[in-house]
Amino acid sequence: MCAQPSAVSRQDDATLADAATPALGRTMVRATPGFYRRAWRRFRRDHLAMAALFVAVCIVVFALAAPLVSDLTGFSYSENHLKAKLADPGEKGYVLGSDGNGRDILTRLAYGGRVTLLVAAFATFAELSLGLGFGLIAGYYGRWADTLIMRAVDVLLSIPALPLLILIATLYFPGVILLAVIIGAISWPGDARLLRGEVLSLRGREYIEAARVVGVPSRSIILRHLLPNVTPILLVQASLTVPFVILTEAALSFLGLGVQVPTPSWGNMLDEAQRFYRQQWLNVFIPGLMIYLSALSLYLVGIGLRDALDPRLSD
């Protein structure tokens, strides 16, 4: 006959099982990745988006390293040598050649990238801040606030943005920061409409209603419940807004209404180079290529983020 297990043995087995259960639960919790970790996993599997991210990072690093580039070339961005104007790449110490005023193209390209990306960053921040604020107010509070804000959005969206920017730039000739603020102040209505729609869909959720019932202030509901849920949309919208701002700034500077010479930007470099494109076509090609690569790479990163942050997609 088999021996029956003693009461002490059964108690020890139960104790071991109880001790193992929380540990197993903690292991399972740790093994479950969070939302952003799953999104990063999906983003890494998008080879096109990863390649675009690499190109975008290289462009940003190149622009941030503009003082180092100046030290390596031995030229400042405003230093000109008229005897060496329109030099070929590698001639007279110019790595990428010189422009029509004898200034080093590589140095001006790096400093121009800093200016262009600075305008893009500030304009995107201003645009999303305004769009987020008005979108949250219109979507959460509704009624007269929603009506007033949405009618203002409809009016602003009916005005073509580029002609309005040209008019303002013609009147004021803004600097770098003011140009960024103007672009952001004109471009926010589309973001406000997008975020308002998302807030309207979230406002009727059970956890929002429960927070209202227990007396949670509206400010806390917006900051602790609504804002974290619209953050993925903000990230995607930011990555798609930056290319638009880069192209807008380049267009205004090309027309002579954006960043003014001698401060370099890719747009005014293109404007100056197009006068000499028959003598030195590379001076047109190089800043145009930088505008194209930066806008395209950031746009592809935005598309990859949109797909990665979509909760309907599974791993």
C-alpha beads as a LAMMPS data file, in Angstrom:
LAMMPS data file: protein, C-alpha beads

315 atoms
314 bonds

1 atom types
1 bond types

-500.0 500.0 xlo xhi
-500.0 500.0 ylo yhi
-500.0 500.0 zlo zhi

Masses

1 110.0

Atoms # bond

1 1 1 0.000 0.000 0.000
2 1 1 1.165 3.523 -0.785
3 1 1 1.799 5.759 2.152
4 1 1 -0.618 8.650 2.518
5 1 1 1.005 12.101 2.539
6 1 1 1.107 13.629 5.968
7 1 1 -0.669 16.843 6.885
8 1 1 2.692 18.574 7.230
9 1 1 3.668 17.592 3.664
10 1 1 0.373 18.838 2.239
11 1 1 0.815 22.115 4.101
12 1 1 4.359 22.544 2.760
13 1 1 3.173 21.870 -0.805
14 1 1 0.414 24.461 -0.443
15 1 1 2.883 26.993 0.925
16 1 1 5.226 26.415 -2.009
17 1 1 2.338 26.752 -4.483
18 1 1 1.183 29.986 -2.880
19 1 1 4.722 31.361 -2.995
20 1 1 5.165 30.367 -6.629
21 1 1 1.876 31.882 -7.823
22 1 1 2.762 35.564 -7.230
23 1 1 6.212 35.004 -8.735
24 1 1 4.625 33.444 -11.813
25 1 1 2.186 36.344 -12.034
26 1 1 5.022 38.875 -11.781
27 1 1 6.904 37.011 -14.501
28 1 1 3.870 37.096 -16.772
29 1 1 3.363 40.816 -16.124
30 1 1 7.005 41.567 -16.964
31 1 1 6.799 39.465 -20.107
32 1 1 3.879 41.516 -21.453
33 1 1 5.276 44.507 -23.379
34 1 1 3.638 47.894 -23.079
35 1 1 1.928 49.827 -25.842
36 1 1 4.961 51.845 -26.891
37 1 1 7.270 48.836 -26.731
38 1 1 4.960 46.917 -29.040
39 1 1 4.817 49.955 -31.325
40 1 1 8.620 50.146 -31.421
41 1 1 8.742 46.436 -32.258
42 1 1 6.375 46.995 -35.181
43 1 1 8.309 50.076 -36.290
44 1 1 11.610 48.153 -36.348
45 1 1 10.095 45.599 -38.680
46 1 1 9.357 48.373 -41.196
47 1 1 12.684 48.454 -43.045
48 1 1 11.761 51.485 -45.139
49 1 1 10.851 53.516 -42.051
50 1 1 14.064 52.443 -40.278
51 1 1 16.157 53.474 -43.286
52 1 1 14.319 56.817 -43.385
53 1 1 14.940 57.271 -39.648
54 1 1 18.660 56.653 -40.193
55 1 1 18.787 59.268 -42.977
56 1 1 16.855 61.786 -40.858
57 1 1 19.178 61.267 -37.873
58 1 1 22.237 61.734 -40.108
59 1 1 20.826 65.026 -41.441
60 1 1 20.067 66.286 -37.914
61 1 1 23.545 65.325 -36.667
62 1 1 25.130 67.055 -39.678
63 1 1 23.171 70.243 -38.960
64 1 1 23.958 70.187 -35.231
65 1 1 27.657 69.687 -36.024
66 1 1 27.811 72.870 -38.122
67 1 1 30.547 74.507 -35.943
68 1 1 32.637 71.350 -36.275
69 1 1 32.107 71.363 -40.049
70 1 1 33.244 74.992 -40.120
71 1 1 36.403 74.105 -38.200
72 1 1 37.150 71.234 -40.583
73 1 1 36.643 73.292 -43.748
74 1 1 38.368 76.388 -42.369
75 1 1 35.563 78.680 -43.565
76 1 1 32.730 80.455 -41.777
77 1 1 29.294 80.516 -43.381
78 1 1 29.577 84.238 -44.224
79 1 1 33.230 84.290 -45.319
80 1 1 33.538 85.065 -49.022
81 1 1 36.409 85.082 -51.510
82 1 1 35.292 86.588 -54.794
83 1 1 38.395 85.333 -56.594
84 1 1 37.310 81.773 -55.813
85 1 1 33.619 82.075 -56.672
86 1 1 31.875 79.130 -58.345
87 1 1 34.828 76.847 -57.596
88 1 1 34.389 73.158 -58.407
89 1 1 34.217 70.561 -55.599
90 1 1 37.694 69.952 -54.190
91 1 1 39.144 73.079 -55.817
92 1 1 40.951 75.668 -53.645
93 1 1 39.977 73.883 -50.443
94 1 1 36.226 73.895 -51.085
95 1 1 34.942 70.363 -50.449
96 1 1 31.619 70.883 -52.270
97 1 1 32.673 73.965 -54.189
98 1 1 31.816 77.622 -53.602
99 1 1 28.807 79.768 -54.445
100 1 1 28.534 82.918 -56.521
101 1 1 30.073 84.994 -53.731
102 1 1 32.955 82.620 -53.017
103 1 1 31.435 81.138 -49.852
104 1 1 31.956 77.498 -48.903
105 1 1 28.942 75.378 -49.856
106 1 1 29.532 72.643 -47.254
107 1 1 29.748 75.103 -44.349
108 1 1 26.675 77.007 -45.481
109 1 1 24.844 73.719 -46.017
110 1 1 25.443 72.698 -42.393
111 1 1 24.456 76.087 -40.960
112 1 1 21.519 76.295 -43.351
113 1 1 20.338 72.931 -42.073
114 1 1 20.399 74.264 -38.511
115 1 1 18.231 77.222 -39.501
116 1 1 15.804 75.130 -41.564
117 1 1 15.407 72.473 -38.870
118 1 1 15.081 75.138 -36.158
119 1 1 12.221 76.771 -38.050
120 1 1 10.622 73.350 -38.577
121 1 1 10.914 72.414 -34.884
122 1 1 9.535 75.711 -33.533
123 1 1 6.752 75.883 -36.110
124 1 1 5.698 72.283 -35.405
125 1 1 5.690 72.949 -31.651
126 1 1 3.600 76.105 -32.087
127 1 1 1.187 74.424 -34.486
128 1 1 0.608 71.330 -32.349
129 1 1 0.327 73.352 -29.140
130 1 1 -2.420 75.520 -30.606
131 1 1 -4.116 72.591 -32.310
132 1 1 -3.985 70.474 -29.157
133 1 1 -5.318 73.233 -26.910
134 1 1 -8.232 74.216 -29.119
135 1 1 -8.980 70.593 -30.067
136 1 1 -9.182 69.503 -26.419
137 1 1 -11.395 72.444 -25.460
138 1 1 -13.740 72.017 -28.422
139 1 1 -14.001 68.240 -28.079
140 1 1 -14.377 68.017 -24.306
141 1 1 -16.527 71.020 -23.422
142 1 1 -18.616 71.137 -26.611
143 1 1 -21.581 73.517 -26.862
144 1 1 -20.683 77.163 -27.545
145 1 1 -16.930 76.560 -27.197
146 1 1 -17.047 73.840 -29.848
147 1 1 -19.187 75.956 -32.161
148 1 1 -16.995 79.038 -31.834
149 1 1 -13.695 77.200 -32.316
150 1 1 -14.911 75.086 -35.226
151 1 1 -16.322 78.093 -37.065
152 1 1 -12.947 79.817 -36.676
153 1 1 -11.275 76.647 -37.973
154 1 1 -13.575 76.592 -41.008
155 1 1 -12.726 80.219 -41.811
156 1 1 -8.961 79.668 -41.504
157 1 1 -9.058 76.473 -43.547
158 1 1 -10.833 78.306 -46.344
159 1 1 -7.854 80.678 -46.728
160 1 1 -4.919 79.272 -48.764
161 1 1 -1.977 79.035 -46.381
162 1 1 0.897 79.812 -48.742
163 1 1 -0.523 83.075 -50.181
164 1 1 -1.322 84.211 -46.643
165 1 1 2.242 83.421 -45.547
166 1 1 3.611 85.315 -48.550
167 1 1 1.479 88.338 -47.663
168 1 1 2.612 88.349 -44.028
169 1 1 6.269 87.789 -44.948
170 1 1 6.110 90.608 -47.480
171 1 1 4.825 93.025 -44.853
172 1 1 7.104 92.065 -41.938
173 1 1 10.166 90.144 -43.302
174 1 1 10.259 87.967 -40.159
175 1 1 13.350 86.433 -38.597
176 1 1 13.845 82.747 -37.848
177 1 1 11.722 82.502 -34.686
178 1 1 8.976 84.849 -35.870
179 1 1 8.749 82.973 -39.167
180 1 1 8.298 79.709 -37.254
181 1 1 5.593 81.228 -35.046
182 1 1 3.741 82.622 -38.082
183 1 1 3.796 79.257 -39.856
184 1 1 2.526 77.515 -36.723
185 1 1 -0.175 80.130 -36.115
186 1 1 -1.540 79.665 -39.624
187 1 1 -1.338 75.865 -39.786
188 1 1 -3.025 74.767 -36.527
189 1 1 -6.706 74.482 -37.661
190 1 1 -6.251 71.098 -39.325
191 1 1 -4.648 69.673 -36.172
192 1 1 -7.421 71.119 -34.007
193 1 1 -10.094 69.433 -36.137
194 1 1 -8.252 66.094 -36.017
195 1 1 -7.761 66.169 -32.247
196 1 1 -11.317 67.363 -31.624
197 1 1 -12.650 64.287 -33.404
198 1 1 -10.460 62.007 -31.295
199 1 1 -11.522 63.726 -28.050
200 1 1 -15.188 63.409 -29.028
201 1 1 -14.736 59.644 -29.414
202 1 1 -12.982 59.411 -26.034
203 1 1 -15.389 61.669 -24.126
204 1 1 -18.149 59.054 -24.077
205 1 1 -15.973 56.194 -22.787
206 1 1 -16.925 54.521 -19.513
207 1 1 -13.814 55.576 -17.597
208 1 1 -14.388 59.251 -18.502
209 1 1 -17.998 59.043 -17.351
210 1 1 -16.912 57.293 -14.142
211 1 1 -14.365 60.055 -13.444
212 1 1 -17.069 62.682 -13.878
213 1 1 -19.450 60.821 -11.561
214 1 1 -16.939 60.648 -8.722
215 1 1 -16.255 64.372 -9.068
216 1 1 -12.844 64.451 -10.789
217 1 1 -12.193 68.017 -12.048
218 1 1 -12.312 68.576 -15.802
219 1 1 -8.684 69.706 -15.808
220 1 1 -7.570 66.406 -14.283
221 1 1 -9.667 64.407 -16.748
222 1 1 -8.085 66.263 -19.666
223 1 1 -4.516 65.941 -18.388
224 1 1 -4.658 62.411 -16.938
225 1 1 -7.091 60.633 -19.267
226 1 1 -7.547 62.462 -22.558
227 1 1 -4.027 63.793 -23.171
228 1 1 -2.244 60.407 -22.830
229 1 1 -4.724 58.859 -25.270
230 1 1 -4.138 61.492 -27.965
231 1 1 -0.329 61.448 -27.563
232 1 1 0.173 58.780 -30.295
233 1 1 -1.789 60.966 -32.717
234 1 1 0.370 63.953 -31.740
235 1 1 3.560 61.981 -32.430
236 1 1 2.371 60.952 -35.872
237 1 1 1.095 64.437 -36.678
238 1 1 4.400 66.001 -35.590
239 1 1 6.414 63.690 -37.832
240 1 1 4.133 64.555 -40.762
241 1 1 4.123 68.295 -40.000
242 1 1 7.908 68.771 -39.985
243 1 1 8.324 67.907 -43.718
244 1 1 5.533 70.343 -44.602
245 1 1 7.226 73.121 -42.622
246 1 1 10.611 72.379 -44.214
247 1 1 9.083 72.737 -47.684
248 1 1 7.167 75.870 -46.661
249 1 1 10.256 77.562 -45.241
250 1 1 12.280 76.580 -48.314
251 1 1 9.603 78.017 -50.603
252 1 1 9.430 81.328 -48.713
253 1 1 13.224 81.645 -48.540
254 1 1 13.511 80.783 -52.228
255 1 1 11.107 83.624 -52.977
256 1 1 13.183 85.963 -50.814
257 1 1 10.474 86.253 -48.131
258 1 1 11.786 83.846 -45.507
259 1 1 15.203 83.698 -43.860
260 1 1 17.260 86.588 -45.193
261 1 1 20.836 86.516 -46.440
262 1 1 23.545 86.383 -45.042
263 1 1 21.916 83.906 -42.656
264 1 1 21.938 80.672 -44.659
265 1 1 19.011 78.350 -45.150
266 1 1 18.532 75.690 -47.766
267 1 1 15.829 77.793 -49.408
268 1 1 17.875 80.966 -49.878
269 1 1 20.900 78.887 -50.918
270 1 1 18.722 77.491 -53.686
271 1 1 17.580 80.990 -54.602
272 1 1 21.139 82.276 -54.908
273 1 1 22.355 79.208 -56.791
274 1 1 19.652 79.253 -59.457
275 1 1 21.173 82.444 -60.900
276 1 1 24.364 80.536 -61.735
277 1 1 23.003 77.118 -62.577
278 1 1 24.533 77.209 -66.081
279 1 1 28.026 77.753 -64.659
280 1 1 27.722 75.470 -61.597
281 1 1 24.677 73.196 -61.504
282 1 1 25.865 71.413 -58.340
283 1 1 25.115 74.548 -56.320
284 1 1 21.442 74.058 -57.217
285 1 1 21.468 70.292 -56.855
286 1 1 23.063 70.049 -53.381
287 1 1 20.649 72.215 -51.309
288 1 1 17.725 70.880 -53.344
289 1 1 18.834 67.331 -52.518
290 1 1 19.020 68.165 -48.798
291 1 1 15.506 69.601 -48.851
292 1 1 14.233 66.546 -50.694
293 1 1 15.982 63.983 -48.457
294 1 1 14.966 65.645 -45.192
295 1 1 11.307 66.053 -46.190
296 1 1 11.053 62.555 -47.673
297 1 1 12.798 60.775 -44.796
298 1 1 10.708 62.490 -42.121
299 1 1 7.530 61.803 -44.080
300 1 1 8.386 58.095 -44.309
301 1 1 9.149 58.052 -40.576
302 1 1 5.710 59.562 -39.984
303 1 1 4.053 56.887 -42.102
304 1 1 5.937 54.209 -40.188
305 1 1 4.889 55.720 -36.860
306 1 1 1.275 55.866 -37.999
307 1 1 1.301 52.152 -38.773
308 1 1 3.261 51.227 -35.639
309 1 1 1.004 53.173 -33.266
310 1 1 -2.216 51.824 -34.757
311 1 1 -3.760 49.720 -31.935
312 1 1 -5.715 47.649 -34.455
313 1 1 -2.493 46.078 -35.722
314 1 1 -1.236 43.006 -33.916
315 1 1 2.305 41.794 -33.406

Bonds

1 1 1 2
2 1 2 3
3 1 3 4
4 1 4 5
5 1 5 6
6 1 6 7
7 1 7 8
8 1 8 9
9 1 9 10
10 1 10 11
11 1 11 12
12 1 12 13
13 1 13 14
14 1 14 15
15 1 15 16
16 1 16 17
17 1 17 18
18 1 18 19
19 1 19 20
20 1 20 21
21 1 21 22
22 1 22 23
23 1 23 24
24 1 24 25
25 1 25 26
26 1 26 27
27 1 27 28
28 1 28 29
29 1 29 30
30 1 30 31
31 1 31 32
32 1 32 33
33 1 33 34
34 1 34 35
35 1 35 36
36 1 36 37
37 1 37 38
38 1 38 39
39 1 39 40
40 1 40 41
41 1 41 42
42 1 42 43
43 1 43 44
44 1 44 45
45 1 45 46
46 1 46 47
47 1 47 48
48 1 48 49
49 1 49 50
50 1 50 51
51 1 51 52
52 1 52 53
53 1 53 54
54 1 54 55
55 1 55 56
56 1 56 57
57 1 57 58
58 1 58 59
59 1 59 60
60 1 60 61
61 1 61 62
62 1 62 63
63 1 63 64
64 1 64 65
65 1 65 66
66 1 66 67
67 1 67 68
68 1 68 69
69 1 69 70
70 1 70 71
71 1 71 72
72 1 72 73
73 1 73 74
74 1 74 75
75 1 75 76
76 1 76 77
77 1 77 78
78 1 78 79
79 1 79 80
80 1 80 81
81 1 81 82
82 1 82 83
83 1 83 84
84 1 84 85
85 1 85 86
86 1 86 87
87 1 87 88
88 1 88 89
89 1 89 90
90 1 90 91
91 1 91 92
92 1 92 93
93 1 93 94
94 1 94 95
95 1 95 96
96 1 96 97
97 1 97 98
98 1 98 99
99 1 99 100
100 1 100 101
101 1 101 102
102 1 102 103
103 1 103 104
104 1 104 105
105 1 105 106
106 1 106 107
107 1 107 108
108 1 108 109
109 1 109 110
110 1 110 111
111 1 111 112
112 1 112 113
113 1 113 114
114 1 114 115
115 1 115 116
116 1 116 117
117 1 117 118
118 1 118 119
119 1 119 120
120 1 120 121
121 1 121 122
122 1 122 123
123 1 123 124
124 1 124 125
125 1 125 126
126 1 126 127
127 1 127 128
128 1 128 129
129 1 129 130
130 1 130 131
131 1 131 132
132 1 132 133
133 1 133 134
134 1 134 135
135 1 135 136
136 1 136 137
137 1 137 138
138 1 138 139
139 1 139 140
140 1 140 141
141 1 141 142
142 1 142 143
143 1 143 144
144 1 144 145
145 1 145 146
146 1 146 147
147 1 147 148
148 1 148 149
149 1 149 150
150 1 150 151
151 1 151 152
152 1 152 153
153 1 153 154
154 1 154 155
155 1 155 156
156 1 156 157
157 1 157 158
158 1 158 159
159 1 159 160
160 1 160 161
161 1 161 162
162 1 162 163
163 1 163 164
164 1 164 165
165 1 165 166
166 1 166 167
167 1 167 168
168 1 168 169
169 1 169 170
170 1 170 171
171 1 171 172
172 1 172 173
173 1 173 174
174 1 174 175
175 1 175 176
176 1 176 177
177 1 177 178
178 1 178 179
179 1 179 180
180 1 180 181
181 1 181 182
182 1 182 183
183 1 183 184
184 1 184 185
185 1 185 186
186 1 186 187
187 1 187 188
188 1 188 189
189 1 189 190
190 1 190 191
191 1 191 192
192 1 192 193
193 1 193 194
194 1 194 195
195 1 195 196
196 1 196 197
197 1 197 198
198 1 198 199
199 1 199 200
200 1 200 201
201 1 201 202
202 1 202 203
203 1 203 204
204 1 204 205
205 1 205 206
206 1 206 207
207 1 207 208
208 1 208 209
209 1 209 210
210 1 210 211
211 1 211 212
212 1 212 213
213 1 213 214
214 1 214 215
215 1 215 216
216 1 216 217
217 1 217 218
218 1 218 219
219 1 219 220
220 1 220 221
221 1 221 222
222 1 222 223
223 1 223 224
224 1 224 225
225 1 225 226
226 1 226 227
227 1 227 228
228 1 228 229
229 1 229 230
230 1 230 231
231 1 231 232
232 1 232 233
233 1 233 234
234 1 234 235
235 1 235 236
236 1 236 237
237 1 237 238
238 1 238 239
239 1 239 240
240 1 240 241
241 1 241 242
242 1 242 243
243 1 243 244
244 1 244 245
245 1 245 246
246 1 246 247
247 1 247 248
248 1 248 249
249 1 249 250
250 1 250 251
251 1 251 252
252 1 252 253
253 1 253 254
254 1 254 255
255 1 255 256
256 1 256 257
257 1 257 258
258 1 258 259
259 1 259 260
260 1 260 261
261 1 261 262
262 1 262 263
263 1 263 264
264 1 264 265
265 1 265 266
266 1 266 267
267 1 267 268
268 1 268 269
269 1 269 270
270 1 270 271
271 1 271 272
272 1 272 273
273 1 273 274
274 1 274 275
275 1 275 276
276 1 276 277
277 1 277 278
278 1 278 279
279 1 279 280
280 1 280 281
281 1 281 282
282 1 282 283
283 1 283 284
284 1 284 285
285 1 285 286
286 1 286 287
287 1 287 288
288 1 288 289
289 1 289 290
290 1 290 291
291 1 291 292
292 1 292 293
293 1 293 294
294 1 294 295
295 1 295 296
296 1 296 297
297 1 297 298
298 1 298 299
299 1 299 300
300 1 300 301
301 1 301 302
302 1 302 303
303 1 303 304
304 1 304 305
305 1 305 306
306 1 306 307
307 1 307 308
308 1 308 309
309 1 309 310
310 1 310 311
311 1 311 312
312 1 312 313
313 1 313 314
314 1 314 315
